[in-house]
Amino acid sequence: MAEQPALPSVAEQARRLVDLGVAELSGLSAADFLAHAEALTCDDGVERLLVVDPARVPPSELAPLMRLPGHDAAEAKEGFVVVDMSDVDRFGPLPEIAVPDGPLYTVTAPDRGDGYANWSPDEALPEIHAAGRTPLLLHEAITWALQTPRVVAPNHCYMAIGSRLRKADGRLDARTPAVWISGGTGRDGRARKGAPKVGWCWAGNRHTWLGIASAQGRAGRRASSTH
């Protein structure tokens, strides 16, 4: 089994996001970005993933920044969103999920959810809530891959079922987002084989190679929420 890699400190994550250009995309200077991150630092031994409010940097802008390990920088293939998910930025949090205010916040104790492999999102969601956890959102799932690319591993990828698209009639679209590795087939194209991708799965379907990611909670500078 591919082990889940440990996250670096929040300060290190902030510097990496600056280096990747995420601070600039968010409309913040590097100094302001680092200052916001510093305010979210907590030395309690719990892993924290630093993320940017998706209103500032949506998934469509984060996905191309993903790269998988094991390649020289010049050879690493950039991440992408599948062509039949052009509405990716319209996927938002489920009603029961509150996102902290502010340009940045942290996701506490993220877990790839390998134990939920071969569970459908519909089956896993109530179990995640019953465990006192919250399903990951898509921009959080992508940011995790930016910080520790090895979290996206062959046969150990993950869904972000906290993000769903609500249709005009109020019902949820049946798609649930996921982050995995392209096989270079179909509309992905051969050139993208081995590239990290944002795609989707039906909420009622099971996949043996996709976990269902969750977290202990979310924390912001002025407010926090668990789920």
Secondary structure, 3 states (H helix, E strand, C coil): CCCCCCCCCHHHHHHHHHHHCHHHHHCCCHHHHHHHHHCCCCCCCCCEEEEECCCCCCHHHHHHHCCCCCCCCCCCCCCEECCCCCCHHHCEECCCCCCCCCCEEEEECCECCHHHCCCCHHHHHHHHHHCCCEECCHHHHHHHHHHCHHHCECCEEEECCCEECECCCCCECCEEEEEEECCCCHHHCHHHCCCEEEEEEECCCCCCCEEECEECEEECCCCEECC
